[in-house]
Amino acid sequence: MTLVLKVSKKNGERARRTLINKGYFDNEHKPDSEKNCIYFPVTREFKTQLGTFEKRNLDKFKSRPSSLRELFMKVVPLNLIHDVRRSYDLIGDIAVIEIPDSLKKYEKVIAASLLKTNSKIKVVAKKPKRIEGEYRIRKVKILAGERRTTTEYRESDCLFRFDLNKTYFSQRLGNERLRLAKKVKGSEKILVMFSGVAPFGIVIAKKHPFAKVWNIELNPDAAKYAAKNIELNHLGSRVFSIKGDVKKEIPKLKEKFDRIIMVLPFHNEKFLKSA
């Protein structure tokens, strides 16, 4: 038996909007109706003059929705459904979703709905509008699930740990990391500038057992996670994490590199002399 709010059909749309806005709508069950009444599944009782609460047998939604829009049609007013983004980023077990301003008041119920669709998702977070600070951090806001921003991410037989709110990481660069790794030959010495948590260096070293990689990163948190990731992937003898400014750290290495990678989306030309 499912807890429902019984309302008259003339108050149906008003009740639906109220339940969605307040986060009381139970989106695991299908609403039901008969004659002049509609039965909305709810998560708990609350004070309202819209109708009365009772228990009723309701059907569950049988299959996963085919798209985010189909999923959120249950919790977002129909006139706003076209504002829903078509996809989200899954970084480890954290789903990062973009919420436009028009849907801000529905962001928590949207996140709760997404959390229920995939057992691999443990956290749903809101994607920020901009990258902040010299470390290029995109600080996410947790909307549903576990209260953490740390995760583990697997890619190309490698394992990475990091904190989304302390380090920069883009899973969308996975193909680029693999493309560069395929270009490496034999026992190359490789320098990765602005290396973050060391995904480029680790993927390259995994694919090439005789290559050596030096990673330089200014962000102390990212450099710390890079060292942990090198250890996690058992590459400590060939991959190195250096915390510091590339302009100061490169001269200290006294190495001649076969390949240099700059993981920086802008102002690369300023560092060509250092490279």
C-alpha positions as CSV (number, residue, x, y, z in Angstrom):
1,M,0.0,0.0,0.0
2,T,1.2,3.4,-0.9
3,L,0.5,6.7,0.8
4,V,-1.5,9.0,-1.5
5,L,-3.0,12.5,-1.5
6,K,-6.6,12.3,-2.7
7,V,-7.7,15.5,-4.5
8,S,-10.5,16.5,-6.8
9,K,-9.7,16.6,-10.5
10,K,-10.3,20.3,-10.6
11,N,-7.4,20.7,-8.1
12,G,-5.2,18.1,-9.8
13,E,-2.7,20.4,-11.6
14,R,-2.4,22.7,-8.6
15,A,-1.8,19.7,-6.3
16,R,0.8,18.2,-8.7
17,R,2.7,21.5,-8.8
18,T,2.6,21.8,-5.0
19,L,3.9,18.3,-4.4
20,I,6.7,18.8,-6.9
21,N,7.7,22.2,-5.5
22,K,7.8,20.9,-1.9
23,G,9.5,17.7,-2.7
24,Y,6.7,15.4,-1.5
25,F,5.9,13.7,-4.8
26,D,6.8,10.0,-4.8
27,N,8.1,9.4,-8.3
28,E,8.4,5.7,-8.0
29,H,4.7,5.1,-8.3
30,K,2.1,6.0,-10.9
31,P,-0.7,8.4,-10.0
32,D,-4.2,6.9,-10.2
33,S,-7.6,8.4,-10.8
34,E,-11.3,7.5,-10.7
35,K,-14.4,9.5,-11.5
36,N,-13.8,13.0,-9.9
37,C,-10.6,12.1,-7.9
38,I,-6.9,11.8,-8.5
39,Y,-4.5,9.9,-6.2
40,F,-1.0,11.3,-6.1
41,P,1.7,9.2,-4.5
42,V,3.5,11.1,-1.7
43,T,6.6,10.5,0.5
44,R,4.9,11.7,3.7
45,E,1.9,13.4,5.1
46,F,1.9,17.2,5.6
47,K,-0.5,20.0,6.3
48,T,-2.7,20.9,3.3
49,Q,-6.2,21.8,2.3
50,L,-5.8,20.3,-1.2
51,G,-7.2,16.9,-0.1
52,T,-6.9,14.0,2.3
53,F,-4.3,11.3,2.8
54,E,-5.0,7.6,2.6
55,K,-3.3,4.3,1.6
56,R,-3.9,2.8,-1.8
57,N,-2.4,0.2,-4.1
58,L,-0.5,1.9,-6.9
59,D,1.6,0.5,-9.8
60,K,5.3,1.2,-9.9
61,F,6.9,2.5,-13.0
62,K,8.2,-0.7,-14.7
63,S,11.1,0.5,-16.8
64,R,13.8,3.1,-16.7
65,P,13.0,6.3,-18.6
66,S,14.6,6.5,-22.0
67,S,15.8,10.1,-21.4
68,L,16.3,12.7,-18.7
69,R,13.3,14.6,-20.0
70,E,11.1,11.5,-19.8
71,L,12.3,11.0,-16.2
72,F,11.8,14.6,-15.1
73,M,8.4,14.9,-16.7
74,K,7.2,13.3,-13.4
75,V,8.6,16.1,-11.3
76,V,8.9,19.2,-13.5
77,P,6.0,21.3,-14.8
78,L,5.4,20.4,-18.5
79,N,5.9,24.0,-19.6
80,L,9.5,23.8,-18.3
81,I,10.4,20.3,-19.5
82,H,12.3,21.6,-22.5
83,D,14.8,23.4,-20.2
84,V,16.0,20.0,-18.9
85,R,19.5,19.1,-20.3
86,R,19.7,15.9,-22.3
87,S,22.6,14.4,-20.4
88,Y,24.9,14.5,-17.4
89,D,28.5,13.7,-16.5
90,L,29.1,10.6,-14.5
91,I,32.5,11.0,-12.8
92,G,33.1,7.8,-10.8
93,D,29.9,7.5,-8.7
94,I,29.1,11.3,-8.8
95,A,26.6,12.5,-11.4
96,V,27.2,16.1,-12.3
97,I,24.1,17.7,-13.9
98,E,23.6,21.2,-15.3
99,I,20.5,23.0,-13.8
100,P,19.4,26.1,-15.7
101,D,18.1,29.0,-13.7
102,S,14.5,28.3,-14.8
103,L,14.7,24.9,-13.0
104,K,16.5,26.1,-9.8
105,K,13.5,25.7,-7.6
106,Y,13.2,22.0,-8.8
107,E,16.9,21.1,-8.5
108,K,16.6,18.9,-5.4
109,V,13.7,16.9,-6.6
110,I,15.4,16.5,-10.0
111,A,18.5,15.3,-8.3
112,A,16.6,12.8,-6.1
113,S,14.9,11.4,-9.2
114,L,18.2,10.9,-11.0
115,L,19.7,9.3,-7.9
116,K,17.1,6.5,-8.1
117,T,17.6,5.7,-11.7
118,N,21.1,4.2,-11.5
119,S,22.6,2.2,-8.6
120,K,26.1,3.3,-9.6
121,I,25.2,6.9,-8.7
122,K,25.9,7.7,-5.1
123,V,26.0,11.5,-5.3
124,V,24.2,14.0,-7.5
125,A,25.9,17.4,-7.8
126,K,25.1,20.6,-9.6
127,K,27.5,21.7,-12.3
128,P,28.8,25.3,-11.7
129,K,28.6,27.9,-14.3
130,R,32.3,28.8,-14.4
131,I,35.8,27.6,-13.5
132,E,37.2,29.5,-10.5
133,G,40.7,30.6,-9.5
134,E,44.2,29.9,-10.8
135,Y,43.7,26.2,-10.1
136,R,40.8,26.0,-12.6
137,I,38.4,24.5,-10.1
138,R,34.7,23.8,-10.8
139,K,33.1,23.6,-7.4
140,V,30.0,21.5,-7.5
141,K,27.0,21.8,-5.2
142,I,25.7,18.5,-3.7
143,L,22.0,18.1,-4.3
144,A,21.3,14.5,-3.4
145,G,23.0,11.4,-2.0
146,E,26.1,11.1,0.1
147,R,27.6,14.4,1.3
148,R,31.0,14.2,-0.4
149,T,32.9,15.4,-3.5
150,T,35.6,12.7,-3.5
151,T,35.3,9.8,-5.9
152,E,37.2,7.1,-7.7
153,Y,37.3,7.0,-11.5
154,R,38.5,4.3,-13.9
155,E,39.8,4.9,-17.3
156,S,42.1,2.9,-19.7
157,D,42.9,0.3,-17.0
158,C,43.9,3.1,-14.6
159,L,42.4,4.1,-11.3
160,F,42.2,7.8,-10.1
161,R,41.1,9.3,-6.8
162,F,40.4,13.0,-6.4
163,D,38.1,15.7,-5.0
164,L,36.0,17.5,-7.5
165,N,36.0,20.6,-5.3
166,K,39.7,20.7,-4.8
167,T,41.1,19.6,-8.2
168,Y,40.5,19.9,-11.9
169,F,39.5,16.7,-13.7
170,S,37.7,16.2,-17.0
171,Q,36.5,12.7,-18.0
172,R,35.8,14.1,-21.4
173,L,39.5,14.3,-22.1
174,G,39.7,10.5,-21.9
175,N,40.0,10.0,-25.6
176,E,42.7,12.7,-25.9
177,R,44.7,11.0,-23.2
178,L,44.5,7.7,-25.1
179,R,45.4,9.4,-28.4
180,L,48.5,10.9,-26.9
181,A,49.5,7.7,-25.2
182,K,49.4,5.9,-28.6
183,K,51.9,8.4,-30.0
184,V,54.5,7.5,-27.4
185,K,57.2,5.1,-28.4
186,G,59.6,2.9,-26.4
187,S,61.4,4.4,-23.4
188,E,60.5,8.0,-23.9
189,K,61.0,10.6,-21.2
190,I,57.9,12.7,-21.0
191,L,57.1,15.9,-19.1
192,V,53.5,16.8,-18.3
193,M,53.0,20.4,-17.4
194,F,49.9,21.5,-15.4
195,S,49.3,17.8,-14.8
196,G,46.4,18.0,-12.3
197,V,45.9,14.6,-10.6
198,A,48.2,13.0,-13.2
199,P,45.8,11.3,-15.6
200,F,47.8,12.0,-18.7
201,G,51.0,10.7,-17.2
202,I,49.5,7.6,-15.7
203,V,47.6,6.6,-18.8
204,I,50.8,7.0,-20.8
205,A,52.9,5.0,-18.4
206,K,50.4,2.2,-18.2
207,K,50.4,1.8,-21.9
208,H,54.3,2.0,-22.2
209,P,56.1,0.0,-19.5
210,F,59.5,1.5,-20.3
211,A,58.4,5.2,-20.5
212,K,59.1,7.6,-17.6
213,V,56.9,10.6,-16.9
214,W,57.4,13.7,-14.8
215,N,54.2,15.6,-13.7
216,I,54.3,19.2,-12.5
217,E,51.3,20.8,-10.8
218,L,50.9,24.0,-8.9
219,N,47.7,23.1,-7.0
220,P,48.9,21.4,-3.8
221,D,45.8,19.3,-3.5
222,A,46.0,18.0,-7.1
223,A,49.7,17.2,-6.6
224,K,48.9,15.3,-3.5
225,Y,46.2,13.3,-5.3
226,A,48.6,12.7,-8.2
227,A,51.1,11.1,-5.8
228,K,48.4,8.9,-4.5
229,N,47.2,7.9,-8.0
230,I,50.8,7.0,-9.0
231,E,50.9,4.7,-6.0
232,L,47.5,3.2,-6.7
233,N,48.6,2.3,-10.2
234,H,51.9,0.9,-9.0
235,L,54.0,3.3,-11.1
236,G,56.2,4.8,-8.4
237,S,59.4,3.8,-10.1
238,R,58.6,5.5,-13.4
239,V,56.0,8.3,-12.8
240,F,56.8,11.3,-10.6
241,S,54.6,14.0,-9.1
242,I,56.2,17.4,-8.5
243,K,54.3,20.2,-6.7
244,G,55.3,23.7,-7.9
245,D,55.5,26.3,-10.6
246,V,56.7,24.8,-13.9
247,K,58.9,27.8,-14.6
248,K,60.8,27.1,-11.3
249,E,60.7,23.3,-11.3
250,I,61.7,22.4,-14.8
251,P,65.3,23.8,-14.5
252,K,65.8,21.7,-11.4
253,L,65.1,18.5,-13.2
254,K,68.1,18.7,-15.5
255,E,66.5,16.3,-17.9
256,K,66.1,16.3,-21.7
257,F,62.6,15.2,-22.6
258,D,61.4,13.4,-25.7
259,R,57.9,14.7,-25.4
260,I,56.3,17.6,-23.5
261,I,52.5,17.9,-22.9
262,M,50.8,21.1,-21.7
263,V,47.5,20.4,-20.1
264,L,46.4,24.0,-20.2
265,P,43.4,25.3,-22.2
266,F,44.7,28.9,-22.5
267,H,47.9,31.0,-22.5
268,N,50.1,28.0,-23.5
269,E,52.4,30.3,-25.4
270,K,53.6,31.9,-22.1
271,F,55.2,28.6,-21.1
272,L,56.9,27.6,-24.4
273,K,60.2,29.0,-23.3
274,S,60.1,27.0,-20.1
275,A,59.3,23.9,-22.0
